[in-house]
Structures are given as structure tokens and as C-alpha cells.
Amino acid sequence: MALLLNDESLVESRTVCRFVFGEDDITSNTKYSTQDIAAIILAIDAASAQIKRYCDFNFFQAQYSEVWDSQASDEIIPREIPIVSISSLKISANGDFSDAQEVSTELYGHNGKVINFRNGYRPPRGRGAIQVIYRAGFDPIPADIQMATLLQFQYLYKKLGTGDEMVGLKSAAKMGENQSVDDNVKESGLLSNVEGMLKPYVRFEAPQSIMFNRVS
């Protein structure tokens, strides 16, 4: 039985097995107990969740539906990146998009991160006036995100007391009590080098009001 990871994990089980443990499938090796396997899965899932929370992106390629307030701006910055395609962009005065007018594809495009309106077109102002249905995300997950996940996984796995001694962990005395301090960990809970690798993927916040209705 292969290592069964959460569908939301940013690395595949074979990647973890081969590049961390040097085996094709660690579940077939009696060296790793049921408790070891459970700890590995927990640490991988936790590392993936930490990274997605820090970057504020889902990363996986899927179809998304979002409803926006219109400020008559010349662009929209959707929640997910990179944009692969836009299947629908509608304008509605009352928030009902069932029979709403489709915006002509000649009036908008995208650069992978931003939807730009063209030819002088600006959508009318309105609360919840724009619906965009688009496909976005990575397939496969970029190598640097996978590497960041593996590094964070190794740290968390060691922190469970299952792996080797943690790098960067030192003892600090305070009021007669010994505490463990890890200089490599940032406030986000991520290793400092992991944060550095993820900088290109951290969400840029746009000063726009937005409401979401997301579908998979």
C-alpha cells in the first residue's frame, strides 16, 4: 500500500519517499511502524497547509467562480494564480447572473495574474456586479513550492521527535528553566529559507472589495 496523503498535499507520496527517505515506497519497509507513517502523513499535510495559508493561494489547477463588486476599474485580480483560461465574464445590475449579459472577449484578456479590460471598456459600478468563471492553478505544482514543502515537512517531522535532531535548535535558560528556541523559524511557523522560496507566490492584496462563490 502506497503512502496515502491528503488530496491537498503539495507533494506526492512518491516524491516524499524517494527524495526524503530514498525509497520508492516506505510503507513496504518494516523499518517504519504504523506510528511512523502516521507522523509522516501528519507532517506533510501540516506543511502543505502552512504554505497555502502563508501564500493565501490554493495552487491546484481547478475551475473557480467569483463575484466581484465593480469599481469601474480597468482590471480584476482574481483569487487564484496562474490564470489558465476564462470561460465566462458577466455583468449584472441586480446580482442575478442566470440571464446576465456576457462581456465580449474582445473587451478583456489576462496575463496569468490579472484580468485586464481593453479598448476603453470599464464595467459599470455596482455591488456584486461582476461574475468571472475561470480556470487557474498549477499542474504540476512548481518545483520550488514542492521543495519548500519538503523542507518544511522535514522540520515538522523532526519536531515530532521522530526524525533526526533539529538543525538550529538551541537551549535557552530563563528564570532557571530551560527552553528550546529555534532561530530558523519565522512568525509564520515556516523556516526562514522556506519563506524565502515562497516570496514570489505570496498574494498581493488589492484595495478592492470582493465577494466569492467558489466552485470546484
Phi, psi and omega per residue, in radians:
M1 nan 2.222 -3.131
A2 -1.265 2.827 3.087
L3 -1.120 2.067 -3.049
L4 -1.656 1.864 -3.136
L5 -1.753 2.795 3.037
N6 -1.079 2.515 3.120
D7 -1.054 -0.361 -3.113
E8 -1.582 0.036 3.130
S9 -1.192 2.450 -3.074
L10 -1.481 -0.067 3.055
V11 -2.264 2.676 3.096
E12 -1.523 2.761 -3.087
S13 -1.062 -0.683 -3.117
R14 -1.167 -0.525 3.092
T15 -1.144 -0.783 3.120
V16 -1.108 -0.829 -3.093
C17 -1.063 -0.788 -3.042
R18 -1.338 -0.796 -2.975
F19 -1.613 -0.249 3.080
V20 -1.827 -0.768 -3.047
F21 -1.865 -0.134 3.086
G22 1.211 0.479 3.136
E23 -2.369 2.717 3.121
D24 -1.273 -0.618 -3.116
D25 -2.676 1.841 -3.073
I26 -1.233 -0.310 -3.131
T27 -1.275 -0.276 3.125
S28 -1.590 0.012 -3.125
N29 -1.857 2.156 -3.113
T30 -1.194 -0.115 3.092
K31 -1.092 -0.529 -3.072
Y32 -1.820 2.093 -3.127
S33 -1.366 2.997 3.066
T34 -1.027 -0.648 3.113
Q35 -1.163 -0.703 3.095
D36 -1.057 -0.817 -3.126
I37 -1.077 -0.734 3.125
A38 -1.097 -0.689 3.131
A39 -1.163 -0.685 3.123
I40 -1.109 -0.830 3.137
I41 -1.080 -0.762 3.131
L42 -1.049 -0.781 -3.104
A43 -1.194 -0.652 3.102
I44 -1.149 -0.820 3.138
D45 -1.085 -0.705 -3.139
A46 -1.164 -0.725 3.121
A47 -1.091 -0.745 3.115
S48 -1.094 -0.760 -3.133
A49 -1.132 -0.715 3.120
Q50 -1.073 -0.754 -3.099
I51 -1.181 -0.761 3.139
K52 -1.169 -0.620 3.098
R53 -1.192 -0.695 3.140
Y54 -1.161 -0.774 -3.114
C55 -1.420 -0.420 -3.121
D56 1.123 0.687 3.028
F57 -2.321 2.708 3.084
N58 -1.435 -0.616 3.096
F59 1.368 -0.610 -3.085
F60 -1.343 2.424 -3.138
Q61 -1.242 2.245 -3.123
A62 -2.852 3.065 3.058
Q63 -1.656 2.370 -3.108
Y64 -2.209 2.550 3.076
S65 -2.178 2.184 -3.103
E66 -2.312 2.503 3.084
V67 -1.981 2.244 -3.046
W68 -2.034 2.586 2.864
D69 -1.350 2.397 -3.133
S70 -1.686 2.225 3.085
Q71 -1.986 0.385 -3.120
A72 1.014 0.551 3.136
S73 -1.422 2.877 3.128
D74 -1.616 0.123 3.129
E75 -2.692 2.811 3.006
I76 -2.264 2.403 3.094
I77 -1.975 1.685 -3.095
P78 -1.100 2.957 -3.087
R79 -1.230 -0.601 -2.988
E80 -1.950 2.648 3.100
I81 -2.352 2.789 -0.281
P82 -1.353 2.604 3.071
I83 -1.214 2.234 3.126
V84 -1.699 -0.788 -3.137
S85 -2.790 2.769 3.088
I86 -2.070 2.063 -3.100
S87 -1.635 -0.376 -3.117
S88 -2.802 2.398 3.007
L89 -2.441 1.991 -3.038
K90 -2.142 2.687 3.076
I91 -2.067 2.327 3.117
S92 -2.406 2.408 3.130
A93 -1.461 -0.338 -3.072
N94 -2.133 0.150 3.117
G95 1.448 0.053 3.098
D96 -1.753 1.979 -3.057
F97 -1.791 0.102 -3.114
S98 -1.101 -0.660 3.127
D99 -2.123 0.381 -3.069
A100 -1.272 2.749 -3.109
Q101 -1.329 2.314 3.045
E102 -1.369 2.369 3.040
V103 -1.362 2.325 -3.137
S104 -1.036 2.410 -3.139
T105 -1.108 -0.282 3.084
E106 -1.260 -0.257 -3.041
L107 -1.750 0.021 3.106
Y108 -2.708 2.801 3.076
G109 -2.744 -3.013 3.127
H110 -2.600 2.785 3.113
N111 -2.029 0.310 -3.115
G112 1.732 -0.446 3.139
K113 -2.148 -0.547 -3.027
V114 -2.255 2.435 2.985
I115 -1.626 2.096 -3.107
N116 -1.877 2.368 3.021
F117 -1.537 2.471 -2.987
R118 -2.109 3.018 3.024
N119 0.943 0.622 3.071
G120 1.359 0.045 -3.104
Y121 -1.341 2.389 3.004
R122 -2.347 2.229 3.121
P123 -1.152 2.544 3.133
P124 -1.122 2.621 3.116
R125 -1.156 2.584 3.086
G126 2.936 2.641 3.122
R127 -1.351 2.131 -3.141
G128 1.045 0.705 -2.999
A129 -1.580 -0.290 -3.048
I130 -2.083 2.269 2.999
Q131 -2.039 2.238 3.084
V132 -2.195 2.257 3.074
I133 -2.003 2.136 -3.011
Y134 -2.579 2.848 3.053
R135 -1.896 2.317 -3.101
A136 -2.652 2.830 3.104
G137 2.118 3.047 -3.084
F138 -1.791 2.496 3.034
D139 -2.675 1.708 0.114
P140 -1.472 3.066 3.050
I141 -1.139 2.319 -3.109
P142 -0.967 2.628 -3.074
A143 -1.062 -0.653 -3.106
D144 -1.217 -0.573 3.065
I145 -1.207 -0.700 3.085
Q146 -1.101 -0.755 3.127
M147 -1.099 -0.740 3.102
A148 -1.057 -0.680 3.124
T149 -1.150 -0.728 3.131
L150 -1.124 -0.727 3.126
L151 -1.132 -0.759 3.125
Q152 -1.181 -0.653 3.074
F153 -1.030 -0.819 -3.114
Q154 -1.059 -0.689 3.096
Y155 -1.106 -0.839 -3.118
L156 -1.149 -0.660 3.133
Y157 -1.124 -0.710 3.088
K158 -1.186 -0.615 -3.126
K159 -1.141 -0.461 3.077
L160 -1.245 -0.180 3.140
G161 1.540 0.176 -3.087
T162 -1.659 -0.593 -3.084
G163 -1.589 -2.815 3.141
D164 -1.268 3.041 3.114
E165 -1.042 2.413 -3.067
M166 -1.258 2.312 3.082
V167 -1.293 2.354 3.081
G168 1.545 -0.071 -3.119
L169 -1.499 2.195 3.136
K170 -2.354 2.779 -3.088
S171 -1.559 2.428 3.105
A172 -2.283 2.325 -3.109
A173 -1.740 2.355 3.116
K174 -2.573 2.121 3.135
M175 0.934 0.685 3.087
G176 1.392 0.037 -3.138
E177 -1.959 2.457 3.092
N178 -1.601 2.346 3.118
Q179 -2.277 2.725 3.099
S180 -1.722 2.238 -3.139
V181 -2.136 2.253 3.135
D182 -1.916 1.905 -3.095
D183 -1.239 -0.272 -3.059
N184 -1.512 -0.137 -3.018
V185 -1.776 2.275 3.141
K186 -1.549 3.087 -3.132
E187 -1.069 -0.470 3.129
S188 -1.219 -0.248 -3.042
G189 1.590 -0.074 3.120
L190 -1.602 2.636 3.013
L191 -1.095 2.610 -3.090
S192 -1.065 -0.683 3.130
N193 -1.253 -0.469 3.068
V194 -1.204 -0.784 3.074
E195 -0.994 -0.741 -3.138
G196 -1.071 -0.695 3.139
M197 -1.200 -0.473 -3.055
L198 -1.594 -0.130 -3.068
K199 -0.898 -0.713 -3.135
P200 -1.163 -0.224 -3.059
Y201 -1.907 0.051 -3.138
V202 -1.309 2.380 -3.081
R203 -1.072 2.387 2.985
F204 -1.638 2.068 -3.084
E205 -1.395 2.251 3.109
A206 -1.796 2.455 -3.109
P207 -1.360 1.073 3.132
Q208 -2.287 2.528 3.089
S209 -1.431 2.380 -3.058
I210 -2.515 2.494 3.037
M211 -2.173 2.512 -3.041
F212 -2.086 2.539 2.927
N213 -2.411 1.567 -2.945
R214 -1.625 2.400 3.054
V215 -2.188 2.643 -3.118
S216 -1.498 nan nan
